Every structure is written in structure tokens, then in C-alpha cells.
């Protein structure tokens, strides 16, 4: 048994609205994938250590296509 992010694994969707303009924001993926050029290719367990959040949290960045504002959202991992 392990903990997985339901958003990363397509189990569920997280709909977030922009605080600035109210439009639906688009999921830009895990925030850890933006650290450097190779981050998206690293093991999730390795990048989870450096994000500063508890083990059961996966941080995603949501971006508003209308105004360009971005927001970090903590997604709780589920036990599978």
C-alpha cells in the first residue's frame, strides 16, 4: 500500500478558480517539476523530500489562462 496524489494519477480533479478574475484555473502540474530542467524526470519520492511539505501532500501549481495569475494548491495524497 502506498500514498498517491489523486490529481497526478487521474483519480480525481481539483477545480480551482482565480482569486483575481474568477475564471477556472488550469492545472500546471506538480510544483516540484518547475525547480530545474531535470525535476520532472526525478523520482517522486526524491522530490517530495525537498518541497517542505508533509509526506501526504502533493503541491500543484494552477495557472489562470485569462489573467496569468498562478496559485500553489496542496493536494492530499490518498492511501491505495
N, C-alpha and C positions, 0 to 999 in steps of 0.2 A: 504494500500500500504506500502511496506517495501523495504529496500535495501538488496540484496542478492549477495553473491560472485558467479559469473558465473562459476568459476572453481570448487569450493566446491560443487555446485549443479548440475554439469554435463551439464550446458547450453553451455559452450564453453571450448576450450582447449587453453592452453598457451604453445607454444613451445619455449623453451629456449635452446641455445647452449652454451657449456662450453667455457669460455674465454681462458682456458689453452690448451685444446686439440681439441676443435671444435666439439666434439660429442654432440648428443642430450641429454639433462639432463632430469631426471625423477622427477616428482612432488612428494615431500615427505610429502605434506600436509601443514596445517597451522603452522606457526612458533610458535604460542601460545600453540599448542599441545605438544611442547617439553619442556615447562617450568618446569613441575614436573610430577609425576606419575598420578595425577588426572586431569591434564589440559584437556585432550581430552574429559572428561566427564562433564566439566563445560559448562554452558550456553554461547553461542557465544557472547551475549551482555555483559556479565561479563568480558570475556577475551579480548574483543575489547577495553575496557577501559584501560587496563594495558599495551597495546602494544606500546603506544606512538605515534601511527599514527592517522590521522584524521578518523572520523567515516566511511567515504565512502571507506576506503582502507582495504583490507584483505591481510596480508602478508603470502606468501608461501615460503617454502624452496625447492629449486631444487638441486638435487644431481647428479653428473656425475658418471655413472656406470663404466666408463673407468679409470678415474684418481682419483675419490673420492672427487673432489672439490665440495663445496656447495656454493649456492648463494641465497640471500634473494630477492624475487621479489614482488613488490607491485601490487596487482590486484585491479582494480577499481570495486567497487560494482555497480550493476545495479538496477534501480528502477523497481519493479514489482508490 
